[in-house]
């Protein structure tokens, strides 16, 4: 009897151990996806076409969708259990999802979104917040946190999200993956729960630029076209001052990559604050409204205010009746933001729309068809989970200022990871004009490898400190030289350009600029020498060819001058100065 009792206790112990082990395994299985998924499903693509026809463009790729996109037979949850409880399963599948499945990709599940897709933190009290795989003690960013986490953990090849005030850009940057916000209304929003109709844009995440581009070509229905490189890369210097991590550890990666791939002449610097002030005139009227309360507010902050007002106003237009009827439990922070929304008059709404249109026109004018605007994605590394930093006024102001450019203008933006700072992901963002989605995807694909190679500057700043310091000093000397040149202080400009050359003697722009100053004081020999050096360093420096042509013409070397002007025309066929100079010399020798 004792032996039987003993055996019974052994079996019971093994049973309990088995249950505990099974529970542990279940918990591990649930968190294997880092809490990214809220529901698994399977949407299979059509069979591939028989050879010799090409396979579907997304064959072999898997993807997930944020719980904002309708799928036939499933309730779209919108990040809130009360929403799911009070809504029926979708009767049709969202157009965007259908397009991807028809393109050959397999949809495997729905992912977690922030409550009502309203915030950018990635923390939610209704579902277990997804874990940031790149920094588990930090927030993943939102609203489409689950989609970013699913891509970052290799659970899927790409994932769909929606970006209103950063819903794709923020989690992309914080989880260390590529996040693309398409141009406003470039992709259909049919079958997608709206947050703010004038700001909502379809977006997607990927780990590599090739997948990002393949998905973009399918969603945007892009026909084949020649790959285009940027002709200007503009760094928004004042917006980089919103960073709370070392500025150089972001900008220098971009600068080094651009120089290597395209040449230094493409790089430009812009003060966006001044630019928007001169171009977005309706901001002055907005600054006088009750929504701002002060006329002494920077334009970056004004644009952020416009974005927040539109988000709240249109969100309540879309979902206010549901909130009043169902009375769901809403996060106090979101509830406060919604209650703060002042009642907008028709005149105020008209002014907000004018600001949107003027901002888009300003960005389009600045970038044209071949420009990229470079800004930080977010002002800090991901805040710690549960910290109050995410709701602090300083964080909100900085983040909203950075995110508002693409949200208000409707332009496309991509978040590109650039390694780590303090063991947390950091990123940079590229913006192209509204409708420039293909160009932006091409640019990311061209620059991505070089950006990753140069991101070692971020990981190991000490090794590049001296180089960065010298380059910065050289740039400062050049800028001072440019100012002296504008003020017609030719000798002073020559001295400053010479100082820049001493600090960095492999920069074609410095020699070319000094040549321009030499031309002004009729030092044609020195001008020719500087231009020749500039061309040796950068064979596509159009200004150097033009200036050397002018110097040679003044020295009587007409044939060589004509060759320079003709070479400038090869590089820039529409350059009027080169065309007129070449024609003038041609007539001289007829």
VODOTOR-866642 format. One line per 10 residues: number of its first residue (from 0); for each residue z negated, y, x of C-alpha. Coordinates in steps of 0.2 Angstrom, whole numbers, always signed. Layout:
<sites>
NUM = Z:Y:X | ... $
</sites>
This chain:
<sites>
0 = +0:+0:+0 | -5:+12:+14 | +12:+8:+23 | +22:+12:+7 | +12:+29:+4 | +16:+33:+22 | +34:+29:+20 | +34:+40:+4 | +27:+55:+14 | +40:+53:+27 $
10 = +54:+52:+14 | +47:+67:+5 | +46:+77:+22 | +64:+73:+26 | +69:+78:+9 | +60:+95:+10 | +67:+97:+28 | +84:+93:+21 | +82:+106:+7 | +77:+119:+20 $
20 = +91:+115:+31 | +103:+116:+17 | +96:+133:+11 | +97:+139:+29 | +115:+134:+30 | +119:+142:+13 | +112:+158:+19 | +122:+157:+35 | +138:+153:+25 | +135:+168:+14 $
30 = +132:+180:+29 | +146:+172:+39 | +158:+186:+32 | +144:+199:+36 | +143:+202:+18 | +160:+209:+17 | +166:+199:+1 | +160:+201:-16 | +171:+188:-24 | +184:+175:-16 $
40 = +200:+172:-24 | +218:+166:-19 | +234:+175:-23 | +248:+165:-15 | +265:+173:-10 | +282:+166:-16 | +290:+152:-6 | +299:+158:+9 | +318:+160:+7 | +329:+146:+15 $
50 = +337:+150:+32 | +347:+159:+37 | +338:+172:+27 | +324:+181:+35 | +306:+176:+30 | +296:+188:+20 | +290:+203:+31 | +271:+199:+29 | +273:+180:+30 | +257:+172:+38 $
60 = +246:+187:+35 | +230:+186:+25 | +222:+201:+17 | +207:+207:+6 | +206:+221:-7 | +192:+233:-10 | +184:+230:-27 | +194:+245:-34 | +211:+236:-36 | +215:+226:-52 $
70 = +219:+208:-51 | +224:+199:-67 | +209:+189:-75 | +196:+197:-64 | +184:+212:-68 | +186:+226:-56 | +168:+231:-51 | +169:+248:-44 | +154:+245:-33 | +142:+245:-48 $
80 = +135:+230:-59 | +134:+241:-74 | +153:+245:-73 | +157:+226:-71 | +146:+222:-86 | +154:+235:-97 | +173:+232:-93 | +185:+218:-97 | +195:+208:-84 | +211:+216:-79 $
90 = +226:+212:-89 | +238:+215:-75 | +238:+215:-56 | +238:+232:-46 | +256:+236:-41 | +250:+238:-22 | +242:+221:-22 | +258:+213:-30 | +269:+221:-17 | +259:+214:-3 $
100 = +259:+196:-10 | +278:+197:-14 | +280:+203:+4 | +273:+186:+10 | +254:+190:+12 | +240:+179:+5 | +226:+188:-4 | +209:+179:-1 | +196:+190:-10 | +188:+206:-16 $
110 = +177:+216:-4 | +161:+227:-7 | +163:+246:-10 | +150:+259:-11 | +143:+264:-28 | +157:+270:-38 | +166:+273:-22 | +158:+290:-21 | +149:+290:-4 | +154:+287:+14 $
120 = +139:+278:+21 | +143:+260:+17 | +125:+257:+11 | +123:+251:-7 | +107:+246:-17 | +117:+235:-30 | +124:+223:-18 | +119:+217:+0 | +127:+231:+11 | +140:+224:+23 $
130 = +134:+222:+41 | +143:+232:+54 | +149:+219:+66 | +152:+232:+80 | +134:+239:+78 | +123:+228:+67 | +109:+241:+66 | +121:+255:+61 | +129:+259:+44 | +147:+252:+42 $
140 = +153:+268:+34 | +161:+269:+16 | +167:+269:+3 | +177:+254:+8 | +164:+246:+19 | +168:+228:+15 | +186:+229:+19 | +183:+236:+36 | +170:+223:+40 | +182:+209:+34 $
150 = +195:+215:+46 | +183:+218:+60 | +176:+200:+59 | +193:+192:+59 | +191:+186:+41 | +208:+193:+36 | +222:+201:+46 | +222:+217:+35 | +213:+224:+20 | +216:+237:+7 $
160 = +205:+252:+3 | +206:+269:-5 | +203:+285:+4 | +196:+300:-6 | +185:+309:+6 | +185:+297:+20 | +184:+280:+11 | +196:+271:+24 | +194:+283:+39 | +175:+283:+40 $
170 = +173:+264:+40 | +188:+261:+51 | +180:+272:+64 | +163:+265:+62 | +168:+247:+63 | +180:+249:+77 | +196:+245:+68 | +212:+255:+64 | +211:+264:+47 | +226:+272:+39 $
180 = +226:+285:+25 | +243:+287:+17 | +250:+303:+11 | +244:+308:-6 | +255:+299:-19 | +266:+291:-6 | +260:+274:-13 | +257:+271:-32 | +239:+271:-38 | +243:+261:-54 $
190 = +230:+248:-57 | +218:+257:-45 | +201:+264:-52 | +202:+283:-49 | +189:+293:-40 | +197:+310:-38 | +215:+310:-43 | +221:+324:-32 | +212:+317:-17 | +214:+298:-19 $
200 = +226:+289:-7 | +229:+271:-4 | +224:+265:+14 | +222:+250:+24 | +214:+242:+39 | +220:+232:+53 | +215:+226:+71 | +232:+230:+79 | +245:+243:+77 | +259:+230:+74 $
210 = +250:+223:+58 | +246:+241:+53 | +264:+246:+54 | +271:+230:+45 | +260:+233:+30 | +264:+251:+30 | +283:+247:+30 | +281:+236:+15 | +269:+247:+5 | +280:+263:+8 $
220 = +296:+254:+5 | +303:+260:+22 | +321:+256:+26 | +325:+253:+44 | +326:+268:+55 | +325:+273:+74 | +308:+274:+81 | +303:+292:+84 | +291:+299:+97 | +281:+315:+95 $
230 = +287:+331:+103 | +271:+340:+101 | +253:+333:+102 | +240:+347:+96 | +222:+345:+100 | +211:+355:+88 | +199:+362:+101 | +187:+370:+88 | +186:+354:+78 | +181:+345:+93 $
240 = +166:+356:+95 | +159:+347:+79 | +156:+332:+89 | +139:+327:+94 | +145:+315:+108 | +153:+322:+124 | +170:+330:+119 | +179:+325:+135 | +176:+307:+133 | +187:+308:+118 $
250 = +200:+321:+122 | +203:+315:+140 | +208:+298:+133 | +221:+306:+122 | +227:+318:+136 | +229:+305:+149 | +239:+294:+137 | +250:+307:+131 | +254:+313:+149 | +258:+295:+154 $
260 = +269:+292:+139 | +278:+308:+135 | +274:+321:+149 | +261:+335:+149 | +273:+348:+141 | +270:+340:+124 | +251:+344:+124 | +246:+359:+115 | +229:+367:+110 | +225:+375:+93 $
270 = +211:+384:+85 | +212:+378:+67 | +199:+390:+61 | +210:+405:+65 | +226:+396:+59 | +219:+391:+42 | +212:+409:+40 | +229:+417:+42 | +239:+403:+32 | +227:+398:+18 $
280 = +225:+415:+10 | +217:+408:-6 | +201:+403:+4 | +196:+421:+4 | +195:+422:-15 | +186:+405:-15 | +173:+412:-2 | +168:+425:-15 | +165:+412:-29 | +148:+406:-35 $
290 = +152:+389:-27 | +150:+396:-9 | +138:+411:-11 | +142:+419:+5 | +158:+427:+13 | +152:+423:+30 | +157:+404:+30 | +169:+397:+42 | +186:+390:+35 | +182:+372:+40 $
300 = +166:+373:+29 | +176:+381:+15 | +189:+367:+15 | +174:+355:+15 | +167:+364:+0 | +184:+363:-9 | +185:+344:-6 | +168:+341:-12 | +171:+352:-28 | +187:+343:-32 $
310 = +179:+326:-29 | +164:+329:-41 | +174:+339:-54 | +188:+325:-56 | +176:+311:-54 | +166:+317:-69 | +183:+320:-79 | +187:+302:-76 | +170:+294:-78 | +158:+307:-86 $
320 = +159:+299:-103 | +155:+282:-96 | +140:+288:-87 | +134:+298:-102 | +136:+282:-113 | +130:+268:-102 | +118:+278:-92 | +119:+267:-77 | +106:+267:-63 | +114:+279:-50 $
330 = +108:+282:-33 | +98:+298:-33 | +108:+306:-19 | +125:+303:-29 | +116:+308:-45 | +111:+324:-37 | +128:+328:-30 | +135:+325:-47 | +123:+336:-56 | +125:+350:-43 $
340 = +143:+352:-48 | +145:+369:-56 | +156:+371:-72 | +173:+376:-66 | +184:+389:-75 | +202:+387:-77 | +204:+401:-65 | +193:+392:-52 | +203:+376:-54 | +219:+385:-52 $
350 = +213:+393:-35 | +207:+376:-29 | +224:+369:-32 | +232:+384:-23 | +221:+380:-8 | +227:+362:-8 | +245:+368:-9 | +243:+381:+5 | +234:+369:+16 | +247:+356:+15 $
360 = +261:+370:+19 | +250:+376:+34 | +249:+358:+41 | +267:+355:+38 | +272:+371:+46 | +261:+368:+61 | +267:+350:+64 | +284:+350:+57 | +293:+333:+58 | +288:+328:+76 $
370 = +270:+334:+78 | +253:+325:+79 | +237:+334:+76 | +222:+327:+85 | +204:+328:+78 | +188:+318:+79 | +186:+305:+65 | +167:+308:+63 | +155:+319:+72 | +143:+306:+78 $
380 = +142:+287:+81 | +137:+277:+66 | +119:+283:+60 | +106:+269:+60 | +103:+259:+44 | +91:+268:+32 | +90:+284:+42 | +90:+301:+34 | +104:+307:+46 | +118:+302:+34 $
390 = +111:+313:+20 | +106:+328:+32 | +115:+344:+29 | +120:+345:+47 | +129:+328:+46 | +137:+331:+29 | +143:+348:+35 | +151:+342:+51 | +158:+326:+43 | +165:+335:+28 $
400 = +174:+348:+39 | +183:+334:+49 | +187:+324:+34 | +193:+338:+23 | +209:+342:+32 | +219:+327:+27 | +210:+325:+10 | +214:+343:+5 | +232:+344:+12 | +236:+326:+7 $
410 = +243:+323:+24 | +242:+305:+32 | +229:+301:+45 | +225:+286:+55 | +208:+282:+64 | +211:+274:+81 | +196:+265:+90 | +193:+271:+108 | +179:+260:+114 | +161:+263:+114 $
420 = +148:+276:+117 | +129:+271:+118 | +135:+253:+112 | +143:+260:+96 | +161:+262:+92 | +170:+279:+94 | +187:+284:+88 | +199:+298:+87 | +211:+303:+72 | +229:+307:+72 $
430 = +236:+317:+57 | +255:+319:+53 | +263:+330:+40 | +263:+325:+22 | +276:+312:+20 | +276:+308:+39 | +268:+291:+37 | +282:+281:+46 | +281:+293:+61 | +263:+292:+62 $
440 = +263:+273:+61 | +277:+273:+75 | +266:+285:+86 | +251:+274:+84 | +261:+259:+90 | +268:+268:+105 | +251:+275:+110 | +239:+261:+106 | +239:+251:+122 | +238:+266:+133 $
450 = +224:+273:+123 | +214:+257:+125 | +218:+257:+144 | +211:+275:+146 | +196:+272:+134 | +187:+266:+150 | +184:+285:+152 | +172:+284:+138 | +164:+268:+143 | +162:+274:+161 $
460 = +161:+293:+162 | +154:+294:+179 | +169:+287:+187 | +180:+301:+180 | +168:+315:+180 | +176:+323:+196 | +194:+321:+190 | +190:+328:+172 | +181:+343:+179 | +195:+347:+191 $
470 = +208:+345:+177 | +198:+356:+165 | +196:+369:+178 | +215:+369:+182 | +218:+371:+163 | +206:+385:+162 | +215:+394:+176 | +232:+391:+168 | +226:+398:+151 | +219:+414:+160 $
480 = +236:+415:+169 | +245:+414:+152 | +234:+428:+146 | +238:+439:+161 | +256:+435:+159 | +256:+441:+141 | +247:+457:+147 | +262:+459:+160 | +250:+457:+175 | +262:+447:+185 $
490 = +253:+446:+201 | +237:+442:+193 | +246:+428:+183 | +253:+421:+199 | +236:+420:+207 | +229:+411:+193 | +243:+399:+192 | +241:+396:+211 | +223:+392:+208 | +228:+379:+194 $
500 = +240:+371:+207 | +226:+370:+220 | +215:+361:+208 | +229:+350:+201 | +245:+350:+211 | +254:+337:+200 | +256:+347:+185 | +274:+353:+181 | +269:+366:+169 | +259:+376:+182 $
510 = +274:+377:+194 | +285:+382:+179 | +273:+395:+173 | +272:+403:+190 | +290:+403:+192 | +291:+413:+176 | +280:+426:+184 | +290:+426:+200 | +305:+430:+190 | +297:+445:+183 $
520 = +294:+452:+200 | +311:+448:+206 | +305:+434:+218 | +320:+423:+214 | +318:+412:+229 | +300:+407:+225 | +305:+405:+207 | +318:+393:+211 | +306:+383:+223 | +293:+382:+209 $
530 = +306:+376:+196 | +312:+363:+208 | +295:+356:+211 | +292:+356:+192 | +308:+346:+189 | +303:+334:+202 | +286:+331:+193 | +294:+331:+176 | +313:+329:+174 | +312:+333:+155 $
540 = +304:+351:+158 | +317:+361:+149 | +309:+378:+153 | +310:+374:+172 | +329:+371:+171 | +331:+387:+161 | +320:+397:+174 | +329:+389:+189 | +346:+393:+181 | +341:+411:+179 $
550 = +334:+412:+197 | +350:+404:+204 | +361:+415:+194 | +352:+430:+201 | +354:+423:+219 | +373:+421:+216 | +372:+402:+215 | +383:+402:+199 | +388:+384:+199 | +371:+377:+202 $
560 = +364:+389:+188 | +377:+383:+176 | +372:+365:+180 | +354:+369:+176 | +359:+377:+159 | +369:+362:+154 | +356:+350:+159 | +344:+360:+148 | +356:+358:+134 | +357:+339:+136 $
570 = +338:+339:+134 | +338:+352:+119 | +355:+353:+112 | +350:+367:+100 | +342:+378:+114 | +350:+395:+111 | +345:+403:+127 | +353:+388:+137 | +369:+389:+126 | +371:+408:+128 $
580 = +368:+407:+147 | +380:+392:+150 | +393:+401:+139 | +391:+417:+149 | +394:+409:+166 | +408:+399:+159 | +417:+415:+154 | +414:+422:+171 | +423:+408:+180 | +438:+407:+168 $
</sites>
